[in-house]
């Protein structure tokens, strides 16, 4: 089971591959580390001949989603996933209900209602908190990428 959501998009370009990559290079601050920085560019990351790995340049929340893509023959695909530091942070947050269950079980004994409550908290953190946050920020990043690359069609795979 995958605890952290991912998305995969395919798109087709209006311009040639070279022009689109060049446009992306102009709007990307070149950096090997995918961390937020104050910049006037749209993205921060690495762009090679026909592939890229970028984050949004929004301060703080822009580093949440990594856009890892490739462009070939006026078509491309981009994978969106959560950055590793955020995965570590959310993994610790997901452990809180388990720690609470162990603590309560040690003092009062385990009951079905406490077990159900801890599972409900775990599900809420995963689906409402992480899932919703990923959905909003990945949508924002994809819209920014579509604007920069000037695509004519994009679809979720």
C-alpha positions in Angstrom: 0.0 0.0 0.0 1.3 3.4 -0.9 0.8 5.9 1.9 1.9 8.9 -0.1 -0.1 10.0 -3.2 1.4 10.4 -6.6 0.1 11.6 -10.0 1.2 11.0 -13.6 0.2 13.4 -16.4 0.8 13.2 -20.2 0.8 16.3 -22.3 1.4 17.4 -25.9 3.3 20.6 -26.8 2.4 23.4 -29.2 6.0 24.3 -30.0 9.0 22.1 -30.6 10.8 20.2 -27.8 13.8 22.6 -27.9 11.7 25.8 -27.7 9.7 24.3 -24.7 12.8 23.2 -22.9 14.4 26.6 -23.5 11.2 28.4 -22.1 11.3 26.1 -19.1 15.1 26.9 -18.6 14.4 30.6 -18.7 11.7 30.3 -16.0 13.6 27.9 -13.8 16.2 28.8 -11.2 19.0 26.2 -11.7 19.7 24.4 -8.4 20.7 20.8 -7.6 18.9 20.9 -4.3 15.2 21.0 -4.5 14.5 23.4 -1.6 12.5 26.7 -1.5 14.4 29.9 -2.2 13.3 33.4 -2.9 13.5 33.9 -6.7 11.6 35.6 -9.4 11.5 32.4 -11.5 8.5 30.0 -11.6 10.4 26.9 -10.7 13.6 25.7 -9.0 15.4 22.6 -10.2 17.4 20.8 -12.8 16.7 20.8 -16.5 18.7 18.5 -18.9 18.3 18.0 -22.7 14.9 16.4 -22.6 14.1 15.8 -18.9 13.5 17.9 -15.9 13.1 17.7 -12.1 11.6 20.9 -10.6 9.6 22.2 -7.7 7.5 25.3 -7.6 9.2 28.5 -6.4 6.4 29.4 -4.0 8.1 30.1 -0.7 7.6 27.3 1.9 4.9 25.1 0.2 6.5 25.0 -3.3 8.9 22.3 -2.3 6.1 20.0 -1.3 5.6 18.5 -4.8 8.4 17.4 -7.1 7.6 17.5 -10.8 9.8 14.9 -12.6 9.2 14.9 -16.3 10.5 14.0 -19.8 9.7 15.6 -23.2 10.1 13.7 -26.5 8.7 14.2 -29.9 6.3 17.1 -28.8 4.9 14.8 -26.2 5.8 14.5 -22.6 4.9 13.0 -19.2 5.4 14.3 -15.7 5.3 12.4 -12.5 4.3 14.3 -9.4 5.2 13.1 -5.9 5.9 14.3 -2.4 9.4 15.6 -1.6 11.4 13.3 0.8 11.7 15.7 3.7 7.9 16.1 3.7 7.5 12.3 3.6 9.7 12.0 6.7 7.7 14.7 8.5 4.3 13.1 7.6 5.6 9.7 8.6 6.3 11.0 12.1 2.9 12.7 12.2 1.3 9.4 11.1 2.9 7.7 14.1 1.1 9.9 16.6 -2.1 7.8 16.7 0.0 4.6 17.1 1.9 6.1 20.0 -1.3 7.3 21.6 -2.8 3.8 21.2 0.3 2.2 22.9 0.2 4.8 25.7 -3.5 4.4 26.4 -3.3 0.6 26.1 -0.5 0.5 28.7 -2.4 2.5 31.3 -6.1 1.6 30.7 -6.0 -1.5 28.6 -7.0 -1.8 24.9 -10.7 -1.3 24.0 -12.4 -1.5 20.7 -13.5 2.2 20.8 -9.9 3.4 21.4 -8.6 1.2 18.6 -11.3 2.5 16.3 -10.5 6.1 17.3 -6.8 5.7 16.5 -7.6 4.1 13.1 -9.9 7.0 12.4 -7.2 9.5 13.3 -4.7 7.7 11.0 -7.2 7.7 8.1 -8.0 11.4 8.7 -4.3 12.4 8.7 -3.6 10.4 5.5 -6.7 11.2 3.4 -7.9 14.6 4.6 -4.6 16.2 5.6 -1.9 14.7 3.3 -4.3 13.8 0.4 -6.0 17.2 0.3 -2.7 19.1 0.6 -1.2 17.0 -2.2 -4.2 17.5 -4.4 -4.2 21.3 -4.1 -0.5 21.9 -4.4 0.0 19.4 -7.2 -2.8 21.0 -9.2 -1.2 24.4 -8.6 2.2 23.2 -9.8 0.8 21.4 -12.9 -1.1 24.6 -13.9 2.1 26.6 -13.6 4.0 24.0 -15.7 1.3 24.0 -18.4 1.6 27.8 -18.6 5.4 27.6 -18.9 5.6 24.8 -21.4 2.6 26.0 -23.4 0.8 22.7 -23.8 -2.3 22.1 -25.9 -3.5 19.1 -24.0 -2.8 17.5 -20.7 -4.4 14.4 -19.2 -4.1 12.4 -16.0 -2.9 8.9 -16.6 
